[in-house]
Amino acid sequence: MANPPPLQPGIHYHIYNRGNNRETLFRSDENYRYFLKLYALHIEPIAVTHAYCLLPNHFHLHVRIRTPEEQIRWVQEFGADDFPVERLPLSASRQFGNLFNAYAKAVNKVFERTGSLFQKPFQRIPVTEQSYLVRLICYIHRNPQRHGLIDDFTRWPYSSYRSLLSVLPTRLERESVLGWFGGRDGFRRAHRHDWVNEGERRFYEIDDL
């Protein structure tokens, strides 16, 4: 498979991937939590996260890649020890690769496996329309129910749905997301609908999960 274009600053993306040969990525609650811990370390400096959902053998993200100036501001405020200024700007594509490699290395060690854990390259689709952006967030959160993993997607513990509705502190870009839906009530209403029809499906999901 040909390498896709590098991630570009200022652009919103739907980023998704699955286990190599459809292998399970997350086998326990601890696996999910560790991936999110690594995600914060590698991705927060280079991207703002609007929505995510982790499932046993794949995941979906909606992010906006930070500009070089935003990277510098973030590092100065939160990550000066981990990311010296002389290393900036960081490559967003490389940081995602670092995340996947770090997680795969840990899984390989714990489960005594070898080889690639994630399918390569990871997939990314630019999000250029507001209507697509809103439907995508609903699609991401509804994914566990779509795949029959749970009968009510709002109870899936490994997505951003409940964090976006909460008032507790979050690393997500909550206010922007809720603003796109007109507030919490609009966010809830929009998620009641399965927005993705068969003609649009190729823009949202990985084939043959």
N, C-alpha and C positions, 0 to 999 in steps of 0.2 A: 504494500500500500504506500502510495506516495506521501511524503511529508506535507502536511497542511501548512499554510502561511503562518509565520510567527504571530503571536498575540500582540495587538496594537494598543498603545496607550489611549485612554479615553473612550474605548469601545466596550459596549456591553456584549457579553458572550453567554451562550448556553454551552457549558462544558460537561462532557459525559464520557464515561468509559466503563468497561466491564472486565471481569477476570479473564485472563488468557485461557482460551479453550473453554470459556464459560465457567471457569473455576470459581469457587466461593471465595469472596474477598474478606467477609466479616463472619466469623464463626461464633462470636460471643459478644456480650455487652462490652467487655473490656476491649475487644478489637475495635468496635465503633468509637469508643471514647479515645483510644490511642490515636486513631486516624484523625479525629477532630483536634486533638492536641498538636499533632504534627502539622495539620492544616493551618492552625493559628500561627505556628512558628514560621512556616515557609510561604504562606500565601497572604497573610494580612499585610505585609510590607508592600505587596505589589498589586493587590486587588481589594476592592470593596465587595463584600458578599451580600447579596439581596435575598437569596433563597438557596436551600440545599435539601437533598434527600439521599440518604444512604440505604441501600438494600443489600441483601446477602451477596449478590454476584455483580452488582453494578451501582452506579451513583449518578446523580444529576446535580449541577450547580448553575446558578445564575450569578454572574459577577460583572463588575466593571473594572477594567484594568486602570490602575492609577497612572497619572502622568508622572514624568520625572520629578516635577516640582512637588507633587503630592507624596511621592516616595520620600523625598528629603524631609518634608514636614512630619510624616509619620515616624521616620527613623529618629529624628531629633526629639520627638515627644515620647516614643515608646521603646525604640530598639537600638539605641546608639551602641550598646555593648555588643550586640550580635551582628550589626551591619555598619561597619565604619563608612564614613562619608566617601572615602576614596573608592569604595566598591560600587557606588551608585552611579547611574541607575542600574538596578537589577533587571535581568532579562525575565520577563513574566513566564515565557515558555520554559525557560530553564528552571525556574522556581517550582513550577508544577512537576517537572521531571524529578527534581530533588525530593519533592513530597512523595511521589510514587516509589522512588527508589528506597527512601528511608523506611517507608511502611513495609515494602516487600522484603527488605533485609530483616526487619524484625519478625515478620511472619515466617520467613524461611528458617530463622533460628529457632523459634518456638516450636514449629511443627516439623522440623527436620526435613524440609523440602528444598529443592533447588530449582533454578530457572526463573523465567519471567512470571510475575504474578498478574500484571496488568497487560491488556491488549495494547499494542503500540501501532501507530501513535495515538495519543488520546484525542478525542474528537472535540471540535469547537465550531459553533455556528454563530456568526455575528447577529446581534439583535438590533435591528435598525428602526423598527416601528413600534410605537407605543402600544398598539393593540396586540401585537405579537408578544411584547414584553409581559403584559398583564396575563394573557392566556398561558404563557410559558410558566409563570409562577404557579398558577393553578394546576397546570399539568404536573409540574415537579412534585407538588405536595400530594396530589391524588395518586401518584405512582404506586404506592404499596397496595392500595385497594384495587387498582387496575390489574395488578399482577396476582391478585388473590392471596396476598400475604396477611391481610387483615380485612375485616368487614366495614371498618370505619377509619378512613385515612387520618382523621383528626387525632386518633389515639396512637399513631405510629410514633415511637419515641425518638427516631433518628432522622427527623426532618426539622425544618425551621418553622413549621406552621404555628406551633404553640408559642414559641419564643417571639414571633412577630406579633402575636395577640397579647402577650404578657406586658406588664409594666415594669418588670424586673430588668436590671442592666443586661445588655446584650452587645456582642461584637457585630451583630448584623446592622445593616443600614435600615433600621426599622422605620424611621419617620418618612424616608423617601418611599419605601414600599407602601406603607399605609396611605400616603398621599396619592399614589397612583390609583388606589381603589376608592378614594374619597373617605377614608377612615376605616375603623375596625368593622363597623356594620357592613360597609361595602365590600370589605375583604372577605367577610364570612359569606355574604350573598354570592359573590363571584365564585367561590369555591364549591358551591352547591351544584354547579353545572359541570358536566364533562365537555369541555370546549373543543376537544380535538376530534375532528371528523377524519374519515379515511383519507381524504385528499391532502390533509395537512400532516398526517402522522409522520411522514418522512422528515419533517422539520423538527421533530421533537425527540424521537426515541431511537434507541439502538435496535436494529433488526434482530429477530430471533433470539430474544433474551431467554 
